[in-house]
Amino acid sequence: MSYSKAPLALVFPLLDFGAGGRTDRFKLPKGKGATLIDYGVQSIQETFAGGTPATIAVGLTGNTDAYGEELSLGAAATTTVGGYTIRSLYGQYDETNLDLFLVDPYIPADTAILLTSVAAGGGSEAGQAYPYLVLKIDD
């Protein structure tokens, strides 16, 4: 099977980060690896708040940030255009800043990727958005 050279964007269902976290899972196609290009939240429905900010990371069972470090969503607001993502925050002007978040952007073939969203804590928890990640599937 041939895969497009275009990146694959995976957008998961709306999550209320003020009410709890969630782990979304995606299994790479058989025999295919991928490169993590971006992750974060899109279409923010409620501004994020909490004593401890909500976070999102990309990894595996037992190592939830194996590919992408925890991104704090503490400043994500409904007025944030284009979502709150590592590329929109850190890759806009200097691609080397992405190294702060992309621990190991290459994901081996047949891997089950976890997008782990952790709820805000510490009082006045809020924040609703669609968690997402972008992958480039190997040819």
Disulfide bonds with the S-S distance in Angstrom:
none
